Amino acid sequence: MALSTVLETPGAGFNFDNATRNAALEGLFKGGQTPKPLKTGTTIAGVVFKDGVVLGADTRATSSEVVADKMCEKIHFISPNIYCCGAGTAADTEKTTELLSSNLSIFSLNSGRNPRVVMAVNILQDMLYRYHGQIGANLILGGVDCTGNHLYTVGPYGDVNKVPYLAMGSGDLAALGILEDGFKHNLELEEAKELVRSSVHAGIMSDLGSGNNIDICVITKQGVDYIRPYQESEYKDDRKMKYKYRPGTTKVLTEKVVPLKLEIIQETVQKMDTA
Amino acid sequence: MEKHYTDSKVKGVSTGTTILAAIFDGGVVIGSDSRASIGGEYVSSKTINKVIQVHDRIFCCMAGSLADAQAVIKSAKSHLSFHSVQMESPPLVIAAASVLKELCYKNKDELQAGFLTAGWDSKKGPQVYVVSLGGMLISQQVTIGGSGSTYIYGYVDAKYKPNMTREECLQFATNALALAMGRDNVSGGVAHLVVITEKGVEHVVVPGDKLPRFNDE
């Protein structure tokens, strides 16, 4: 992948090279079972309200039955006016959003404009479609641009849908229940935040793969308010002992200082061409 | 999401669907339901848009895998707009259908998407074309597609008449979609209809509760 090219579009037409490569790889594994990438359980939700978009996510990252990260960041920065929540394979969502963010920032510098949400969605759709579902990224993109407040979902196969409210991840069914009940068009800011918070909370309560704290990100025309954490888990443990040892706990027996003698061997000066 | 996905022929989100297009006197009506499902059990969207405008007077309805259909339509839109710039005139409806057919036929092993193309052009007036899964392209007066279409073949064969008025045709299309949505579990939501004539394009959306009701409901 060329890093310096902006928005490099692949050759005309569809490119199914990866599909043939995958078919060839499948034959190499015993019993035809390719190794499954680790998925992290998640509850993410988004709501469009009167003045912008509110995105919410839990903060638990699991590796099978162990919580690998209790304060994982699932709301990714794409551009100053667009943020993206990611569910599915953690590495995929992380790298996909990073790639999108860097492409869009080059675009912003070149064109002098903030990117539109629909542009981010199109880039993501093209990329995920090219990989035919092999990139396990279920994304909720929310942002505010000159055309209004938008919330989109992009699936791992490259399908896109524009919606006023949405939940994704393993806790999505529970969260969706709260959203379906509480959503109205043109909500106020506090109502929208509360709706997203309670839907992510429902996901945390009903799904083992989601838990810990709730992050909220509010995007409006005025700017972004990323509240991390918005609500802390009520089951936060209280450590009785400190694991940090003060300096001096381990006795120093001997100390030896050897100075490094460095001499300048060669010095070159190259004038900068400031023409 | 993995727990929603069961053994389904279409990987990922499927449009499920009932799509329909019919020619009337002076124009064409094209319409669809608005449900997208995964694995035949989970409704992933109640309000997905399956009727996409590919040019000023040409619309397409998609069926099959949502991702594949959206990708093909995106490519077709850009092809068509380029073609239109080169020809310095709006594209013919058959041109739009052919672009879709090329993509579906050349990539038939990897794609799972079928389309209905309907529109108006100055050469042949209102037309309807079907591009099936494998890339076959045919022209018809009235056509239905998608999983829900199996329940309304009888209704369409019996009730369609050539040279209907705009109102008659709209009513016919709404009834057909309502009947299919009533029997097919992966079709539902609202009925999206678009009426295309020489004068312009009109969107008609019939919400679920305003759909016509029949005997057993």
Interface residues (C-beta under 8 A of the other chain):
Chain A: G13 F14 F16 A19 K39 A87 G88 N122 Q125 D126 L128 Y129 H132 G133 N138 G155 P156 Y157 G158 D159 V160 N161 V163 M168 G169 S170 D172
Chain B: M1 E2 K3 K11 G12 V13 A36 S44 S45 T47 I48 S65 L66 A67 D68 Q70 A71 K74 S75 L103 K106 N107 E110 L111
